[in-house]
Amino acid sequence: MPIKFILYLLITPLTILALSSLNINQIFKKNKVLEARLFYFFLALSIIYLVTNFIYDCATFSKII
């Protein structure tokens, strides 16, 4: 199993846990639940992608992997 896939599996629950502490409903207008959920979903995907690639690049650069 590639190391990047394992990193994705490890980072995903941590990102969801961290984002669950945010109250993003205050940013959106009332009755805009779908938009708030889409924003949350894309925000989670982007953070997961960025953190995983950062860790992988740091590990690759320092020759740990």
N, C-alpha and C positions, 0 to 999 in steps of 0.2 A: 504494500500500500504506500503510495507516495506521501512524503512528509507534509506536503502542502495540504493534502486532503485531511490529514490528521490535525493539522493546525486549524483548518476550517471547523472541524468538529469540536475542537477545544475552545475556540474563540466565540462560536455562536452562542452557547448558553451564557457566557460571561457578558456578551454584548446585550443580550435580551435582559439579563439581570440588571445591568447598568441603566438601560433605557427605561426599565419599568419604574425607576425612581423619578422620572420626569413626568410632569403633568402637561402634556402638549395640548390638551383640550382647551386650555385658556387662550391659546394662540388662534384657534379657529372660531368661526362664527357658530352660533347655535344651529343645530340640525345639520351639521356638516360632518357627520360621523365617518362616512366613506372617505372623504378627503383626509381626515385626520389619520385614519388607519393606513391609507396609502402612503402618506408622509412618513408614518412610523415604520412601515415596511421598507420603504426605499432608504430611509435613514439607517435602519439596521443593516441592510445589505451593504450599503456603502462603508459603514464603519467596520463591518466584518471583513470586507475586501481589503480595506486600507491597513488594518491592524495585522491581518495575516501576511500580507505582502511585506509590511515593514519588518515583522519578526523573521520572516524567511530571508529577506535580503540582508538583514543584519547577521543572521546565522551563516549565510553563504559567504558574506564578505569576510567574516572573521574565521572562516574555515572550520566551523563547528560541525557542519553536516558533512 
